[in-house]
Amino acid sequence: MIIRGTADEIQLATLTRILDDYCEQAGIEGSHPAREHLARRLIALFSGGIDSPDHIKMALDGVASDWRPSTQP
């Protein structure tokens, strides 16, 4: 599934599903700026050759931590 230019329809559907699932689990709403930020990062990872959903999700964890609300007062 490695690409260097554009993604086909199936690849885009897969990436969208990964983003949707990730944002839902992280509590990131559709209109939150973090979603767009994560989408850009996801495309960069995929374009760079990372095509495993698990590897993409792990890589997004570091990016998403900047957007998650703090649990400490």
PDB file with one MODEL, atoms N, CA, C and O in Angstrom:
MODEL        1
ATOM      1  N   MET A   1       0.810  -1.193   0.000  1.00  0.00           N
ATOM      2  CA  MET A   1       0.000   0.000   0.000  1.00  0.00           C
ATOM      3  C   MET A   1       0.857   1.263   0.000  1.00  0.00           C
ATOM      4  O   MET A   1       0.316   2.348   0.216  1.00  0.00           O
ATOM      5  N   ILE A   2       2.115   1.179  -0.223  1.00  0.00           N
ATOM      6  CA  ILE A   2       2.991   2.349  -0.217  1.00  0.00           C
ATOM      7  C   ILE A   2       2.812   3.135  -1.507  1.00  0.00           C
ATOM      8  O   ILE A   2       2.831   2.577  -2.604  1.00  0.00           O
ATOM      9  N   ILE A   3       2.639   4.443  -1.351  1.00  0.00           N
ATOM     10  CA  ILE A   3       2.518   5.327  -2.507  1.00  0.00           C
ATOM     11  C   ILE A   3       3.445   6.516  -2.324  1.00  0.00           C
ATOM     12  O   ILE A   3       3.858   6.836  -1.209  1.00  0.00           O
ATOM     13  N   ARG A   4       3.758   7.148  -3.407  1.00  0.00           N
ATOM     14  CA  ARG A   4       4.625   8.330  -3.343  1.00  0.00           C
ATOM     15  C   ARG A   4       3.973   9.562  -3.967  1.00  0.00           C
ATOM     16  O   ARG A   4       4.594  10.623  -4.024  1.00  0.00           O
ATOM     17  N   GLY A   5       2.749   9.438  -4.430  1.00  0.00           N
ATOM     18  CA  GLY A   5       2.096  10.567  -5.068  1.00  0.00           C
ATOM     19  C   GLY A   5       0.694  10.753  -4.552  1.00  0.00           C
ATOM     20  O   GLY A   5       0.462  11.506  -3.606  1.00  0.00           O
ATOM     21  N   THR A   6      -0.240  10.066  -5.173  1.00  0.00           N
ATOM     22  CA  THR A   6      -1.631  10.184  -4.774  1.00  0.00           C
ATOM     23  C   THR A   6      -2.138   8.843  -4.264  1.00  0.00           C
ATOM     24  O   THR A   6      -1.595   7.786  -4.583  1.00  0.00           O
ATOM     25  N   ALA A   7      -3.175   8.916  -3.477  1.00  0.00           N
ATOM     26  CA  ALA A   7      -3.797   7.702  -2.948  1.00  0.00           C
ATOM     27  C   ALA A   7      -5.002   7.359  -3.806  1.00  0.00           C
ATOM     28  O   ALA A   7      -5.709   8.243  -4.290  1.00  0.00           O
ATOM     29  N   ASP A   8      -5.225   6.070  -3.987  1.00  0.00           N
ATOM     30  CA  ASP A   8      -6.409   5.666  -4.736  1.00  0.00           C
ATOM     31  C   ASP A   8      -7.622   5.677  -3.808  1.00  0.00           C
ATOM     32  O   ASP A   8      -7.506   5.979  -2.621  1.00  0.00           O
ATOM     33  N   GLU A   9      -8.772   5.348  -4.361  1.00  0.00           N
ATOM     34  CA  GLU A   9     -10.023   5.404  -3.619  1.00  0.00           C
ATOM     35  C   GLU A   9     -10.014   4.512  -2.387  1.00  0.00           C
ATOM     36  O   GLU A   9     -10.485   4.916  -1.324  1.00  0.00           O
ATOM     37  N   ILE A  10      -9.490   3.320  -2.520  1.00  0.00           N
ATOM     38  CA  ILE A  10      -9.444   2.378  -1.399  1.00  0.00           C
ATOM     39  C   ILE A  10      -8.496   2.878  -0.314  1.00  0.00           C
ATOM     40  O   ILE A  10      -8.809   2.788   0.873  1.00  0.00           O
ATOM     41  N   GLN A  11      -7.342   3.402  -0.714  1.00  0.00           N
ATOM     42  CA  GLN A  11      -6.376   3.934   0.249  1.00  0.00           C
ATOM     43  C   GLN A  11      -6.960   5.124   0.990  1.00  0.00           C
ATOM     44  O   GLN A  11      -6.793   5.240   2.204  1.00  0.00           O
ATOM     45  N   LEU A  12      -7.650   6.020   0.269  1.00  0.00           N
ATOM     46  CA  LEU A  12      -8.266   7.178   0.924  1.00  0.00           C
ATOM     47  C   LEU A  12      -9.338   6.744   1.916  1.00  0.00           C
ATOM     48  O   LEU A  12      -9.448   7.318   3.000  1.00  0.00           O
ATOM     49  N   ALA A  13     -10.122   5.747   1.558  1.00  0.00           N
ATOM     50  CA  ALA A  13     -11.142   5.242   2.477  1.00  0.00           C
ATOM     51  C   ALA A  13     -10.496   4.666   3.734  1.00  0.00           C
ATOM     52  O   ALA A  13     -10.987   4.875   4.843  1.00  0.00           O
ATOM     53  N   THR A  14      -9.405   3.948   3.558  1.00  0.00           N
ATOM     54  CA  THR A  14      -8.686   3.372   4.694  1.00  0.00           C
ATOM     55  C   THR A  14      -8.123   4.464   5.593  1.00  0.00           C
ATOM     56  O   THR A  14      -8.252   4.391   6.815  1.00  0.00           O
ATOM     57  N   LEU A  15      -7.506   5.467   4.999  1.00  0.00           N
ATOM     58  CA  LEU A  15      -6.938   6.567   5.783  1.00  0.00           C
ATOM     59  C   LEU A  15      -8.027   7.346   6.516  1.00  0.00           C
ATOM     60  O   LEU A  15      -7.841   7.753   7.663  1.00  0.00           O
ATOM     61  N   THR A  16      -9.149   7.548   5.857  1.00  0.00           N
ATOM     62  CA  THR A  16     -10.272   8.242   6.497  1.00  0.00           C
ATOM     63  C   THR A  16     -10.787   7.449   7.684  1.00  0.00           C
ATOM     64  O   THR A  16     -11.080   8.020   8.734  1.00  0.00           O
ATOM     65  N   ARG A  17     -10.900   6.137   7.525  1.00  0.00           N
ATOM     66  CA  ARG A  17     -11.359   5.275   8.617  1.00  0.00           C
ATOM     67  C   ARG A  17     -10.379   5.313   9.789  1.00  0.00           C
ATOM     68  O   ARG A  17     -10.798   5.361  10.946  1.00  0.00           O
ATOM     69  N   ILE A  18      -9.082   5.293   9.495  1.00  0.00           N
ATOM     70  CA  ILE A  18      -8.071   5.373  10.554  1.00  0.00           C
ATOM     71  C   ILE A  18      -8.222   6.696  11.308  1.00  0.00           C
ATOM     72  O   ILE A  18      -8.208   6.719  12.538  1.00  0.00           O
ATOM     73  N   LEU A  19      -8.367   7.793  10.567  1.00  0.00           N
ATOM     74  CA  LEU A  19      -8.512   9.113  11.193  1.00  0.00           C
ATOM     75  C   LEU A  19      -9.793   9.185  12.017  1.00  0.00           C
ATOM     76  O   LEU A  19      -9.773   9.651  13.156  1.00  0.00           O
ATOM     77  N   ASP A  20     -10.901   8.730  11.451  1.00  0.00           N
ATOM     78  CA  ASP A  20     -12.177   8.758  12.173  1.00  0.00           C
ATOM     79  C   ASP A  20     -12.098   7.959  13.468  1.00  0.00           C
ATOM     80  O   ASP A  20     -12.499   8.440  14.528  1.00  0.00           O
ATOM     81  N   ASP A  21     -11.584   6.745  13.377  1.00  0.00           N
ATOM     82  CA  ASP A  21     -11.467   5.889  14.565  1.00  0.00           C
ATOM     83  C   ASP A  21     -10.546   6.516  15.605  1.00  0.00           C
ATOM     84  O   ASP A  21     -10.853   6.517  16.798  1.00  0.00           O
ATOM     85  N   TYR A  22      -9.422   7.046  15.148  1.00  0.00           N
ATOM     86  CA  TYR A  22      -8.454   7.638  16.064  1.00  0.00           C
ATOM     87  C   TYR A  22      -9.068   8.831  16.789  1.00  0.00           C
ATOM     88  O   TYR A  22      -8.954   8.952  18.008  1.00  0.00           O
ATOM     89  N   CYS A  23      -9.714   9.704  16.037  1.00  0.00           N
ATOM     90  CA  CYS A  23     -10.305  10.900  16.644  1.00  0.00           C
ATOM     91  C   CYS A  23     -11.427  10.533  17.611  1.00  0.00           C
ATOM     92  O   CYS A  23     -11.565  11.150  18.667  1.00  0.00           O
ATOM     93  N   GLU A  24     -12.219   9.544  17.259  1.00  0.00           N
ATOM     94  CA  GLU A  24     -13.294   9.104  18.156  1.00  0.00           C
ATOM     95  C   GLU A  24     -12.725   8.586  19.469  1.00  0.00           C
ATOM     96  O   GLU A  24     -13.220   8.934  20.541  1.00  0.00           O
ATOM     97  N   GLN A  25     -11.696   7.764  19.394  1.00  0.00           N
ATOM     98  CA  GLN A  25     -11.083   7.215  20.604  1.00  0.00           C
ATOM     99  C   GLN A  25     -10.414   8.297  21.439  1.00  0.00           C
ATOM    100  O   GLN A  25     -10.369   8.202  22.666  1.00  0.00           O
ATOM    101  N   ALA A  26      -9.892   9.328  20.774  1.00  0.00           N
ATOM    102  CA  ALA A  26      -9.199  10.408  21.486  1.00  0.00           C
ATOM    103  C   ALA A  26     -10.162  11.495  21.962  1.00  0.00           C
ATOM    104  O   ALA A  26      -9.756  12.415  22.672  1.00  0.00           O
ATOM    105  N   GLY A  27     -11.434  11.393  21.575  1.00  0.00           N
ATOM    106  CA  GLY A  27     -12.410  12.401  21.979  1.00  0.00           C
ATOM    107  C   GLY A  27     -12.262  13.705  21.222  1.00  0.00           C
ATOM    108  O   GLY A  27     -12.593  14.769  21.747  1.00  0.00           O
ATOM    109  N   ILE A  28     -11.767  13.638  19.996  1.00  0.00           N
ATOM    110  CA  ILE A  28     -11.575  14.826  19.170  1.00  0.00           C
ATOM    111  C   ILE A  28     -12.766  14.954  18.236  1.00  0.00           C
ATOM    112  O   ILE A  28     -12.992  14.093  17.385  1.00  0.00           O
ATOM    113  N   GLU A  29     -13.523  16.024  18.394  1.00  0.00           N
ATOM    114  CA  GLU A  29     -14.711  16.261  17.585  1.00  0.00           C
ATOM    115  C   GLU A  29     -14.333  16.633  16.154  1.00  0.00           C
ATOM    116  O   GLU A  29     -13.217  17.081  15.892  1.00  0.00           O
ATOM    117  N   GLY A  30     -15.273  16.442  15.234  1.00  0.00           N
ATOM    118  CA  GLY A  30     -15.038  16.690  13.821  1.00  0.00           C
ATOM    119  C   GLY A  30     -14.597  18.102  13.475  1.00  0.00           C
ATOM    120  O   GLY A  30     -13.861  18.296  12.507  1.00  0.00           O
ATOM    121  N   SER A  31     -15.034  19.092  14.247  1.00  0.00           N
ATOM    122  CA  SER A  31     -14.687  20.476  13.937  1.00  0.00           C
ATOM    123  C   SER A  31     -13.451  20.975  14.698  1.00  0.00           C
ATOM    124  O   SER A  31     -13.028  22.116  14.509  1.00  0.00           O
ATOM    125  N   HIS A  32     -12.887  20.148  15.535  1.00  0.00           N
ATOM    126  CA  HIS A  32     -11.725  20.546  16.331  1.00  0.00           C
ATOM    127  C   HIS A  32     -10.498  20.698  15.438  1.00  0.00           C
ATOM    128  O   HIS A  32     -10.280  19.874  14.550  1.00  0.00           O
ATOM    129  N   PRO A  33      -9.691  21.741  15.656  1.00  0.00           N
ATOM    130  CA  PRO A  33      -8.486  21.941  14.841  1.00  0.00           C
ATOM    131  C   PRO A  33      -7.516  20.758  14.880  1.00  0.00           C
ATOM    132  O   PRO A  33      -6.733  20.571  13.949  1.00  0.00           O
ATOM    133  N   ALA A  34      -7.561  19.968  15.940  1.00  0.00           N
ATOM    134  CA  ALA A  34      -6.665  18.817  16.052  1.00  0.00           C
ATOM    135  C   ALA A  34      -6.936  17.797  14.952  1.00  0.00           C
ATOM    136  O   ALA A  34      -6.014  17.123  14.492  1.00  0.00           O
ATOM    137  N   ARG A  35      -8.180  17.680  14.531  1.00  0.00           N
ATOM    138  CA  ARG A  35      -8.525  16.705  13.496  1.00  0.00           C
ATOM    139  C   ARG A  35      -7.793  17.027  12.191  1.00  0.00           C
ATOM    140  O   ARG A  35      -7.231  16.134  11.557  1.00  0.00           O
ATOM    141  N   GLU A  36      -7.799  18.277  11.799  1.00  0.00           N
ATOM    142  CA  GLU A  36      -7.097  18.679  10.578  1.00  0.00           C
ATOM    143  C   GLU A  36      -5.594  18.472  10.722  1.00  0.00           C
ATOM    144  O   GLU A  36      -4.926  18.015   9.795  1.00  0.00           O
ATOM    145  N   HIS A  37      -5.078  18.811  11.885  1.00  0.00           N
ATOM    146  CA  HIS A  37      -3.649  18.624  12.158  1.00  0.00           C
ATOM    147  C   HIS A  37      -3.273  17.141  12.057  1.00  0.00           C
ATOM    148  O   HIS A  37      -2.265  16.788  11.445  1.00  0.00           O
ATOM    149  N   LEU A  38      -4.091  16.287  12.660  1.00  0.00           N
ATOM    150  CA  LEU A  38      -3.839  14.849  12.614  1.00  0.00           C
ATOM    151  C   LEU A  38      -3.966  14.308  11.187  1.00  0.00           C
ATOM    152  O   LEU A  38      -3.212  13.422  10.785  1.00  0.00           O
ATOM    153  N   ALA A  39      -4.915  14.840  10.431  1.00  0.00           N
ATOM    154  CA  ALA A  39      -5.084  14.398   9.040  1.00  0.00           C
ATOM    155  C   ALA A  39      -3.836  14.712   8.225  1.00  0.00           C
ATOM    156  O   ALA A  39      -3.378  13.886   7.435  1.00  0.00           O
ATOM    157  N   ARG A  40      -3.292  15.899   8.417  1.00  0.00           N
ATOM    158  CA  ARG A  40      -2.051  16.257   7.701  1.00  0.00           C
ATOM    159  C   ARG A  40      -0.913  15.322   8.081  1.00  0.00           C
ATOM    160  O   ARG A  40      -0.155  14.872   7.221  1.00  0.00           O
ATOM    161  N   ARG A  41      -0.798  15.035   9.351  1.00  0.00           N
ATOM    162  CA  ARG A  41       0.267  14.138   9.826  1.00  0.00           C
ATOM    163  C   ARG A  41       0.070  12.728   9.283  1.00  0.00           C
ATOM    164  O   ARG A  41       1.034  12.070   8.890  1.00  0.00           O
ATOM    165  N   LEU A  42      -1.172  12.265   9.262  1.00  0.00           N
ATOM    166  CA  LEU A  42      -1.480  10.940   8.750  1.00  0.00           C
ATOM    167  C   LEU A  42      -1.066  10.827   7.281  1.00  0.00           C
ATOM    168  O   LEU A  42      -0.465   9.830   6.882  1.00  0.00           O
ATOM    169  N   ILE A  43      -1.383  11.835   6.483  1.00  0.00           N
ATOM    170  CA  ILE A  43      -0.996  11.834   5.062  1.00  0.00           C
ATOM    171  C   ILE A  43       0.523  11.839   4.931  1.00  0.00           C
ATOM    172  O   ILE A  43       1.074  11.131   4.088  1.00  0.00           O
ATOM    173  N   ALA A  44       1.196  12.624   5.751  1.00  0.00           N
ATOM    174  CA  ALA A  44       2.661  12.661   5.693  1.00  0.00           C
ATOM    175  C   ALA A  44       3.259  11.296   6.033  1.00  0.00           C
ATOM    176  O   ALA A  44       4.197  10.845   5.376  1.00  0.00           O
ATOM    177  N   LEU A  45       2.723  10.649   7.048  1.00  0.00           N
ATOM    178  CA  LEU A  45       3.206   9.318   7.424  1.00  0.00           C
ATOM    179  C   LEU A  45       2.985   8.331   6.293  1.00  0.00           C
ATOM    180  O   LEU A  45       3.885   7.571   5.935  1.00  0.00           O
ATOM    181  N   PHE A  46       1.795   8.347   5.738  1.00  0.00           N
ATOM    182  CA  PHE A  46       1.450   7.426   4.661  1.00  0.00           C
ATOM    183  C   PHE A  46       2.306   7.681   3.422  1.00  0.00           C
ATOM    184  O   PHE A  46       2.802   6.743   2.797  1.00  0.00           O
ATOM    185  N   SER A  47       2.474   8.944   3.076  1.00  0.00           N
ATOM    186  CA  SER A  47       3.304   9.298   1.920  1.00  0.00           C
ATOM    187  C   SER A  47       4.761   8.905   2.135  1.00  0.00           C
ATOM    188  O   SER A  47       5.485   8.627   1.179  1.00  0.00           O
ATOM    189  N   GLY A  48       5.182   8.884   3.387  1.00  0.00           N
ATOM    190  CA  GLY A  48       6.547   8.495   3.725  1.00  0.00           C
ATOM    191  C   GLY A  48       6.752   6.991   3.784  1.00  0.00           C
ATOM    192  O   GLY A  48       7.860   6.524   4.049  1.00  0.00           O
ATOM    193  N   GLY A  49       5.691   6.227   3.537  1.00  0.00           N
ATOM    194  CA  GLY A  49       5.839   4.784   3.474  1.00  0.00           C
ATOM    195  C   GLY A  49       5.264   4.010   4.637  1.00  0.00           C
ATOM    196  O   GLY A  49       5.315   2.780   4.636  1.00  0.00           O
ATOM    197  N   ILE A  50       4.718   4.691   5.629  1.00  0.00           N
ATOM    198  CA  ILE A  50       4.103   3.977   6.752  1.00  0.00           C
ATOM    199  C   ILE A  50       2.668   3.649   6.339  1.00  0.00           C
ATOM    200  O   ILE A  50       1.831   4.539   6.186  1.00  0.00           O
ATOM    201  N   ASP A  51       2.407   2.364   6.163  1.00  0.00           N
ATOM    202  CA  ASP A  51       1.094   1.984   5.657  1.00  0.00           C
ATOM    203  C   ASP A  51       0.308   1.061   6.584  1.00  0.00           C
ATOM    204  O   ASP A  51      -0.827   0.700   6.273  1.00  0.00           O
ATOM    205  N   SER A  52       0.879   0.684   7.692  1.00  0.00           N
ATOM    206  CA  SER A  52       0.177  -0.158   8.652  1.00  0.00           C
ATOM    207  C   SER A  52      -0.706   0.723   9.539  1.00  0.00           C
ATOM    208  O   SER A  52      -0.212   1.676  10.142  1.00  0.00           O
ATOM    209  N   PRO A  53      -2.008   0.416   9.628  1.00  0.00           N
ATOM    210  CA  PRO A  53      -2.874   1.211  10.511  1.00  0.00           C
ATOM    211  C   PRO A  53      -2.352   1.297  11.944  1.00  0.00           C
ATOM    212  O   PRO A  53      -2.442   2.351  12.574  1.00  0.00           O
ATOM    213  N   ASP A  54      -1.810   0.196  12.460  1.00  0.00           N
ATOM    214  CA  ASP A  54      -1.278   0.221  13.825  1.00  0.00           C
ATOM    215  C   ASP A  54      -0.079   1.151  13.949  1.00  0.00           C
ATOM    216  O   ASP A  54       0.037   1.881  14.933  1.00  0.00           O
ATOM    217  N   HIS A  55       0.804   1.135  12.976  1.00  0.00           N
ATOM    218  CA  HIS A  55       1.967   2.020  13.010  1.00  0.00           C
ATOM    219  C   HIS A  55       1.554   3.479  12.857  1.00  0.00           C
ATOM    220  O   HIS A  55       2.123   4.360  13.502  1.00  0.00           O
ATOM    221  N   ILE A  56       0.572   3.732  12.009  1.00  0.00           N
ATOM    222  CA  ILE A  56       0.076   5.103  11.849  1.00  0.00           C
ATOM    223  C   ILE A  56      -0.527   5.585  13.159  1.00  0.00           C
ATOM    224  O   ILE A  56      -0.250   6.704  13.592  1.00  0.00           O
ATOM    225  N   LYS A  57      -1.347   4.758  13.794  1.00  0.00           N
ATOM    226  CA  LYS A  57      -1.969   5.158  15.062  1.00  0.00           C
ATOM    227  C   LYS A  57      -0.936   5.421  16.147  1.00  0.00           C
ATOM    228  O   LYS A  57      -1.072   6.370  16.919  1.00  0.00           O
ATOM    229  N   MET A  58       0.093   4.588  16.209  1.00  0.00           N
ATOM    230  CA  MET A  58       1.154   4.822  17.200  1.00  0.00           C
ATOM    231  C   MET A  58       1.866   6.144  16.922  1.00  0.00           C
ATOM    232  O   MET A  58       2.167   6.890  17.854  1.00  0.00           O
ATOM    233  N   ALA A  59       2.136   6.437  15.667  1.00  0.00           N
ATOM    234  CA  ALA A  59       2.806   7.688  15.320  1.00  0.00           C
ATOM    235  C   ALA A  59       1.917   8.891  15.627  1.00  0.00           C
ATOM    236  O   ALA A  59       2.415   9.953  16.000  1.00  0.00           O
ATOM    237  N   LEU A  60       0.615   8.729  15.473  1.00  0.00           N
ATOM    238  CA  LEU A  60      -0.302   9.830  15.770  1.00  0.00           C
ATOM    239  C   LEU A  60      -0.406  10.100  17.269  1.00  0.00           C
ATOM    240  O   LEU A  60      -0.750  11.213  17.669  1.00  0.00           O
ATOM    241  N   ASP A  61      -0.115   9.107  18.101  1.00  0.00           N
ATOM    242  CA  ASP A  61      -0.195   9.299  19.549  1.00  0.00           C
ATOM    243  C   ASP A  61       0.654  10.471  20.020  1.00  0.00           C
ATOM    244  O   ASP A  61       0.218  11.249  20.868  1.00  0.00           O
ATOM    245  N   GLY A  62       1.847  10.603  19.486  1.00  0.00           N
ATOM    246  CA  GLY A  62       2.726  11.698  19.878  1.00  0.00           C
ATOM    247  C   GLY A  62       2.183  13.051  19.467  1.00  0.00           C
ATOM    248  O   GLY A  62       2.335  14.034  20.192  1.00  0.00           O
ATOM    249  N   VAL A  63       1.556  13.104  18.312  1.00  0.00           N
ATOM    250  CA  VAL A  63       0.978  14.348  17.807  1.00  0.00           C
ATOM    251  C   VAL A  63      -0.283  14.694  18.591  1.00  0.00           C
ATOM    252  O   VAL A  63      -0.495  15.852  18.951  1.00  0.00           O
ATOM    253  N   ALA A  64      -1.111  13.703  18.854  1.00  0.00           N
ATOM    254  CA  ALA A  64      -2.387  13.940  19.529  1.00  0.00           C
ATOM    255  C   ALA A  64      -2.207  14.366  20.975  1.00  0.00           C
ATOM    256  O   ALA A  64      -3.063  15.061  21.522  1.00  0.00           O
ATOM    257  N   SER A  65      -1.124  13.968  21.596  1.00  0.00           N
ATOM    258  CA  SER A  65      -0.926  14.318  23.006  1.00  0.00           C
ATOM    259  C   SER A  65      -0.854  15.833  23.201  1.00  0.00           C
ATOM    260  O   SER A  65      -1.172  16.333  24.279  1.00  0.00           O
ATOM    261  N   ASP A  66      -0.441  16.561  22.172  1.00  0.00           N
ATOM    262  CA  ASP A  66      -0.396  18.024  22.251  1.00  0.00           C
ATOM    263  C   ASP A  66      -1.796  18.635  22.259  1.00  0.00           C
ATOM    264  O   ASP A  66      -1.973  19.770  22.701  1.00  0.00           O
ATOM    265  N   TRP A  67      -2.790  17.893  21.774  1.00  0.00           N
ATOM    266  CA  TRP A  67      -4.143  18.422  21.631  1.00  0.00           C
ATOM    267  C   TRP A  67      -5.095  17.930  22.706  1.00  0.00           C
ATOM    268  O   TRP A  67      -6.181  18.489  22.860  1.00  0.00           O
ATOM    269  N   ARG A  68      -4.726  16.914  23.444  1.00  0.00           N
ATOM    270  CA  ARG A  68      -5.619  16.357  24.452  1.00  0.00           C
ATOM    271  C   ARG A  68      -5.669  17.268  25.677  1.00  0.00           C
ATOM    272  O   ARG A  68      -4.645  17.806  26.097  1.00  0.00           O
ATOM    273  N   PRO A  69      -6.845  17.437  26.240  1.00  0.00           N
ATOM    274  CA  PRO A  69      -6.935  18.263  27.452  1.00  0.00           C
ATOM    275  C   PRO A  69      -6.198  17.597  28.606  1.00  0.00           C
ATOM    276  O   PRO A  69      -6.178  16.372  28.725  1.00  0.00           O
ATOM    277  N   SER A  70      -5.605  18.409  29.438  1.00  0.00           N
ATOM    278  CA  SER A  70      -4.890  17.903  30.596  1.00  0.00           C
ATOM    279  C   SER A  70      -5.885  17.331  31.599  1.00  0.00           C
ATOM    280  O   SER A  70      -6.963  17.887  31.806  1.00  0.00           O
ATOM    281  N   THR A  71      -5.514  16.226  32.214  1.00  0.00           N
ATOM    282  CA  THR A  71      -6.386  15.623  33.229  1.00  0.00           C
ATOM    283  C   THR A  71      -6.078  16.148  34.615  1.00  0.00           C
ATOM    284  O   THR A  71      -6.781  15.832  35.576  1.00  0.00           O
ATOM    285  N   GLN A  72      -5.035  16.944  34.721  1.00  0.00           N
ATOM    286  CA  GLN A  72      -4.666  17.504  36.021  1.00  0.00           C
ATOM    287  C   GLN A  72      -5.202  18.921  36.130  1.00  0.00           C
ATOM    288  O   GLN A  72      -5.224  19.655  35.142  1.00  0.00           O
ATOM    289  N   PRO A  73      -5.642  19.315  37.340  1.00  0.00           N
ATOM    290  CA  PRO A  73      -6.173  20.674  37.534  1.00  0.00           C
ATOM    291  C   PRO A  73      -5.113  21.730  37.402  1.00  0.00           C
ATOM    292  O   PRO A  73      -5.404  22.918  37.539  1.00  0.00           O
TER     293      PRO A  73
ENDMDL
END
